[in-house]
Amino acid sequence: MVLIRVPQIWDIPESQITPESVFINRRKFLKQAIAAGIGVSILPIMGCQQQSEGGNDPTAGTISLGQVPVNPDFATAGRSITDQSLSSRYNNFYEFGGTKSIWRAAQALPTDDWKVEVTGLVNQPKTYDLDDLRKKFPIEKRVYRFRCVEAWAMVVPWIGFPMKKIIEDVNPTSAAKFVRFSSYYDPEVTPGPGFAFGSLPWPYQESLRIEEMANDLAFFATGIYDRTLPKQHGAPIRMVVPWKYGFKGAKSIVKIEFLDQQPATFWHTLVPNEYDFEANVNPNKPHPRWSQAKERLVGPGPALSWETVPTQPYNGYGEYVAGLYQT
């Protein structure tokens, strides 16, 4: 049996970090590992460093939302907001590829005539188009920390509305215990990472307990940085649950289902021992292949700074959500 050690991301001294070369080395490792039969358990680390970018504006096609009221409870995250030029070019969107530099590929996402179906154990099933969402649920701005399971972090000014507004509008039955969120998927448009095409459980699906969806923090984002969502951020509507790792936030949502049983979800289905269903940010619970005790900040500034800071339980939002998990 051959054991392959994946270095922890903070094993590299700051002075030696060369993002593009690190990315290339990891990509080579992945190809070798997959060829050796290691499988999908190492896929999420692909592209954990930045590739150099250039070219067109990654926010092209978005629309200004004007002066959006700021929710005073979430007006600051205790850190500087990540520069938009970085956050719009450094994204996970696995439907379009396994690297961070997928913003160009994500422009293929068709967002015209978008609809979100809400169904399952509800008394008032609904299908919303974008006009319905805008008219029904007044938007607000919230500044949230964003923590990836890969141990990097940002601070993002989201625009959208609380998830509990959907709950109130569709009136779930007493049997509803979980909520499943399904992302857009069309194999002709969303090819996924080429080396694993056909082996992943599409569409991308995530889930919350209904109490989690009803929490004040849980948010549907329809905008960012005072504009509508760019496609690489999950346009036109995505989940934002800032006390959980980023993979829990399904992008480009087309369906919401209220269920009585815990459903299968994308990463938990693939690698349950590495990506648990709950996925709350926890510095004391390491990922099997790296520590979660620290995180690297993307920015602020014109280039990746990778400042290392301690990870906070629940990503610093324990006062809002810890009670959901105390037994």
FIDRENLO-907223 format. One record per residue (C-alpha): x, y, z. Coordinates in pm, whole numbers. Example, Ala and Ser with C-alpha at 12.3 -4.5 7.8 and 13.67 -1.06 7.14 Angstrom:
BEGIN
+--------+--------+--------+
:     c1 :     c2 :     c3 :
+--------+--------+--------+
:   1230 :   -450 :    780 :
:   1367 :   -106 :    714 :
+--------+--------+--------+
***
This chain:
BEGIN
+--------+--------+--------+
:     c1 :     c2 :     c3 :
+--------+--------+--------+
:      0 :      0 :      0 :
:    140 :    338 :   -102 :
:     71 :    629 :    129 :
:     66 :    975 :    -23 :
:     92 :   1272 :    211 :
:    -85 :   1590 :    104 :
:     98 :   1886 :    266 :
:   -106 :   2115 :    484 :
:   -150 :   2453 :    321 :
:     33 :   2634 :    600 :
:    338 :   2407 :    569 :
:    466 :   2651 :    304 :
:    646 :   2955 :    454 :
:    501 :   3288 :    349 :
:    826 :   3383 :    176 :
:    810 :   3073 :    -43 :
:    448 :   3089 :   -159 :
:    429 :   3102 :   -540 :
:     60 :   3063 :   -612 :
:     73 :   2962 :   -980 :
:    347 :   2703 :   -937 :
:    177 :   2558 :   -630 :
:   -140 :   2524 :   -832 :
:     42 :   2347 :  -1115 :
:    209 :   2107 :   -871 :
:   -124 :   2022 :   -709 :
:   -286 :   1967 :  -1046 :
:     -5 :   1725 :  -1139 :
:    -49 :   1546 :   -805 :
:   -423 :   1510 :   -865 :
:   -378 :   1358 :  -1208 :
:   -127 :   1110 :  -1070 :
:   -350 :   1028 :   -774 :
:   -657 :    973 :   -987 :
:   -456 :    753 :  -1223 :
:   -345 :    553 :   -920 :
:   -705 :    500 :   -813 :
:   -711 :    728 :   -509 :
:  -1043 :    866 :   -630 :
:  -1252 :   1173 :   -564 :
:  -1157 :   1225 :   -200 :
:   -878 :   1463 :   -298 :
:  -1073 :   1667 :   -555 :
:  -1165 :   1968 :   -336 :
:   -801 :   2069 :   -284 :
:   -753 :   2137 :   -654 :
:   -670 :   2498 :   -718 :
:   -641 :   2607 :   -355 :
:   -394 :   2868 :   -475 :
:   -458 :   3138 :   -730 :
:   -378 :   3118 :  -1098 :
:   -269 :   3443 :  -1259 :
:   -561 :   3619 :  -1425 :
:   -602 :   3891 :  -1677 :
:   -841 :   3990 :  -1949 :
:  -1196 :   4109 :  -1923 :
:  -1395 :   4243 :  -1631 :
:  -1536 :   3947 :  -1429 :
:  -1830 :   4164 :  -1316 :
:  -1941 :   4242 :  -1670 :
:  -2313 :   4194 :  -1724 :
:  -2410 :   4279 :  -1366 :
:  -2645 :   4564 :  -1282 :
:  -2610 :   4830 :  -1014 :
:  -2861 :   4789 :   -732 :
:  -2823 :   5147 :   -611 :
:  -2841 :   5234 :   -244 :
:  -2939 :   4912 :    -68 :
:  -3025 :   4944 :    304 :
:  -2764 :   4791 :    531 :
:  -2881 :   4558 :    806 :
:  -2724 :   4722 :   1114 :
:  -2679 :   4385 :   1285 :
:  -2448 :   4275 :   1002 :
:  -2286 :   4598 :    889 :
:  -1931 :   4481 :    960 :
:  -1754 :   4148 :    997 :
:  -1467 :   4270 :   1214 :
:  -1230 :   4253 :    916 :
:  -1176 :   4451 :    599 :
:  -1400 :   4364 :    305 :
:  -1213 :   4161 :     45 :
:  -1129 :   4356 :   -269 :
:  -1386 :   4278 :   -537 :
:  -1113 :   4231 :   -795 :
:   -995 :   3931 :   -593 :
:  -1324 :   3779 :   -481 :
:  -1467 :   3790 :   -834 :
:  -1169 :   3597 :   -974 :
:  -1114 :   3345 :   -693 :
:  -1413 :   3114 :   -684 :
:  -1527 :   2757 :   -643 :
:  -1797 :   2659 :   -892 :
:  -1743 :   2291 :   -954 :
:  -2001 :   2269 :  -1229 :
:  -1761 :   2472 :  -1446 :
:  -1429 :   2322 :  -1339 :
:  -1200 :   2231 :  -1053 :
:   -979 :   2540 :  -1038 :
:  -1033 :   2878 :   -875 :
:  -1007 :   3054 :  -1212 :
:  -1345 :   2952 :  -1346 :
:  -1505 :   3295 :  -1379 :
:  -1475 :   3299 :  -1757 :
:  -1617 :   2948 :  -1794 :
:  -1905 :   3043 :  -1562 :
:  -2023 :   3308 :  -1807 :
:  -2187 :   3023 :  -2000 :
:  -2449 :   2996 :  -1725 :
:  -2790 :   3091 :  -1876 :
:  -2982 :   3315 :  -1636 :
:  -3265 :   3442 :  -1859 :
:  -3616 :   3338 :  -1755 :
:  -3481 :   3195 :  -1429 :
:  -3725 :   3018 :  -1201 :
:  -3699 :   2875 :   -850 :
:  -3944 :   2599 :   -762 :
:  -4034 :   2554 :   -395 :
:  -4205 :   2226 :   -329 :
:  -4228 :   1925 :   -100 :
:  -4393 :   1932 :    242 :
:  -4541 :   2282 :    215 :
:  -4895 :   2413 :    224 :
:  -4833 :   2679 :    -42 :
:  -4592 :   2550 :   -310 :
:  -4455 :   2828 :   -527 :
:  -4254 :   2885 :   -840 :
:  -4081 :   3223 :   -837 :
:  -3924 :   3404 :  -1127 :
:  -3673 :   3681 :  -1061 :
:  -3938 :   3954 :  -1070 :
:  -4140 :   3762 :   -811 :
:  -3838 :   3739 :   -582 :
:  -3757 :   4109 :   -616 :
:  -4113 :   4221 :   -548 :
:  -4192 :   3974 :   -273 :
:  -3879 :   4000 :    -60 :
:  -3718 :   4342 :      3 :
:  -3341 :   4323 :    -23 :
:  -3081 :   4433 :    229 :
:  -2702 :   4435 :    254 :
:  -2511 :   4214 :    498 :
:  -2134 :   4195 :    543 :
:  -2040 :   3836 :    628 :
:  -1722 :   3641 :    680 :
:  -1686 :   3358 :    429 :
:  -1482 :   3051 :    531 :
:  -1389 :   2776 :    284 :
:  -1325 :   2421 :    401 :
:   -989 :   2457 :    223 :
:   -886 :   2698 :    503 :
:   -900 :   3027 :    315 :
:  -1137 :   3310 :    399 :
:  -1288 :   3633 :    268 :
:  -1524 :   3907 :    384 :
:  -1811 :   3970 :    143 :
:  -2088 :   4236 :    126 :
:  -2386 :   4027 :     15 :
:  -2723 :   4165 :    -95 :
:  -3040 :   3960 :    -68 :
:  -3304 :   3853 :    182 :
:  -3336 :   3618 :    482 :
:  -3412 :   3255 :    401 :
:  -3689 :   3251 :    658 :
:  -3895 :   3475 :    426 :
:  -3934 :   3176 :    190 :
:  -4038 :   2959 :    485 :
:  -4306 :   3209 :    580 :
:  -4432 :   3233 :    222 :
:  -4471 :   2861 :    153 :
:  -4580 :   2754 :    503 :
:  -4414 :   2413 :    556 :
:  -4614 :   2133 :    715 :
:  -4523 :   2000 :   1059 :
:  -4360 :   1698 :    891 :
:  -4090 :   1911 :    723 :
:  -3755 :   1860 :    899 :
:  -3498 :   1926 :    625 :
:  -3465 :   2149 :    320 :
:  -3279 :   2049 :      4 :
:  -3138 :   2308 :   -237 :
:  -3061 :   2206 :   -596 :
:  -2832 :   2399 :   -831 :
:  -2869 :   2442 :  -1206 :
:  -2727 :   2153 :  -1404 :
:  -2712 :   2082 :  -1774 :
:  -2427 :   1859 :  -1897 :
:  -2412 :   2062 :  -2218 :
:  -2346 :   2381 :  -2019 :
:  -2193 :   2268 :  -1689 :
:  -1934 :   2005 :  -1779 :
:  -1776 :   1984 :  -1434 :
:  -1405 :   1911 :  -1390 :
:  -1294 :   1726 :  -1702 :
:  -1097 :   1456 :  -1525 :
:  -1399 :   1347 :  -1319 :
:  -1685 :   1405 :  -1563 :
:  -1955 :   1142 :  -1531 :
:  -1852 :   1025 :  -1184 :
:  -1999 :   1301 :   -969 :
:  -2352 :   1312 :   -822 :
:  -2501 :   1599 :  -1021 :
:  -2694 :   1818 :   -975 :
:  -2509 :   1989 :   -691 :
:  -2735 :   1964 :   -389 :
:  -2705 :   2091 :    -35 :
:  -2933 :   2075 :    266 :
:  -3010 :   2239 :    599 :
:  -3229 :   2141 :    887 :
:  -3537 :   2359 :    878 :
:  -3428 :   2527 :   1205 :
:  -3102 :   2626 :   1038 :
:  -3283 :   2775 :    738 :
:  -3504 :   2973 :    977 :
:  -3204 :   3119 :   1163 :
:  -3151 :   3495 :   1134 :
:  -2811 :   3445 :    968 :
:  -2931 :   3222 :    683 :
:  -2950 :   3432 :    368 :
:  -3034 :   3410 :     -1 :
:  -2795 :   3635 :   -193 :
:  -2906 :   3795 :   -517 :
:  -2631 :   4056 :   -526 :
:  -2281 :   4142 :   -408 :
:  -2078 :   4467 :   -388 :
:  -2393 :   4670 :   -465 :
:  -2455 :   4487 :   -794 :
:  -2643 :   4178 :   -906 :
:  -2451 :   3854 :   -861 :
:  -2188 :   3774 :  -1123 :
:  -2234 :   3427 :  -1261 :
:  -1923 :   3286 :  -1092 :
:  -2073 :   3380 :   -754 :
:  -2386 :   3174 :   -822 :
:  -2619 :   3408 :  -1011 :
:  -2897 :   3479 :   -991 :
:  -2960 :   3339 :   -639 :
:  -2742 :   3139 :   -400 :
:  -2730 :   3022 :    -38 :
:  -2518 :   3206 :    220 :
:  -2477 :   3034 :    558 :
:  -2170 :   3206 :    708 :
:  -2128 :   2983 :   1013 :
:  -2071 :   2682 :    785 :
:  -1798 :   2599 :    537 :
:  -1853 :   2746 :    193 :
:  -1940 :   2418 :     18 :
:  -2274 :   2424 :    209 :
:  -2378 :   2731 :      7 :
:  -2535 :   2597 :   -313 :
:  -2513 :   2833 :   -611 :
:  -2756 :   2912 :   -892 :
:  -3052 :   2755 :   -714 :
:  -3340 :   2621 :   -921 :
:  -3527 :   2410 :   -665 :
:  -3597 :   2412 :   -291 :
:  -3765 :   2107 :   -136 :
:  -3898 :   2062 :    217 :
:  -3849 :   1702 :    330 :
:  -3909 :   1477 :    629 :
:  -3576 :   1288 :    598 :
:  -3214 :   1404 :    570 :
:  -3131 :   1404 :    197 :
:  -2807 :   1315 :     24 :
:  -2579 :   1611 :    -55 :
:  -2296 :   1649 :   -304 :
:  -1972 :   1640 :   -102 :
:  -2113 :   1434 :    183 :
:  -2214 :   1170 :    -71 :
:  -1867 :   1166 :   -225 :
:  -1651 :   1174 :     88 :
:  -1861 :   1154 :    407 :
:  -1561 :   1120 :    637 :
:  -1413 :   1446 :    505 :
:  -1722 :   1660 :    436 :
:  -1985 :   1602 :    701 :
:  -2347 :   1698 :    658 :
:  -2342 :   1965 :    928 :
:  -2013 :   2131 :    819 :
:  -2004 :   2401 :   1086 :
:  -1675 :   2593 :   1103 :
:  -1484 :   2435 :   1391 :
:  -1115 :   2506 :   1464 :
:  -1103 :   2204 :   1695 :
:  -1220 :   1955 :   1433 :
:   -948 :   1908 :   1171 :
:  -1016 :   1798 :    818 :
:   -858 :   1453 :    775 :
:   -587 :   1607 :    557 :
:   -527 :   1950 :    715 :
:   -588 :   2151 :   1029 :
:   -879 :   2392 :   1056 :
:   -724 :   2584 :   1347 :
:   -604 :   2865 :   1119 :
:   -718 :   3026 :    797 :
:   -558 :   3239 :    529 :
:   -726 :   3565 :    431 :
:   -759 :   3650 :     64 :
:   -665 :   4021 :     64 :
:   -740 :   4296 :    135 :
:   -541 :   4474 :   -130 :
:   -452 :   4438 :   -497 :
:   -292 :   4094 :   -454 :
:   -333 :   3783 :   -243 :
:   -183 :   3853 :     98 :
:   -257 :   3517 :    263 :
:   -239 :   3662 :    614 :
:   -286 :   3375 :    859 :
:   -534 :   3422 :   1144 :
:   -698 :   3188 :   1399 :
:  -1024 :   3023 :   1297 :
:  -1322 :   3115 :   1514 :
:  -1588 :   2861 :   1618 :
:  -1891 :   2894 :   1393 :
:  -1678 :   3144 :   1196 :
:  -1741 :   3398 :   1474 :
:  -2122 :   3367 :   1466 :
:  -2171 :   3149 :   1771 :
:  -2404 :   3394 :   1942 :
:  -2654 :   3339 :   1661 :
:  -2625 :   2967 :   1598 :
:  -2457 :   2779 :   1885 :
:  -2797 :   2708 :   2041 :
:  -2892 :   2505 :   1734 :
:  -2630 :   2246 :   1820 :
:  -2613 :   2232 :   2199 :
:  -2741 :   1904 :   2338 :
+--------+--------+--------+
***
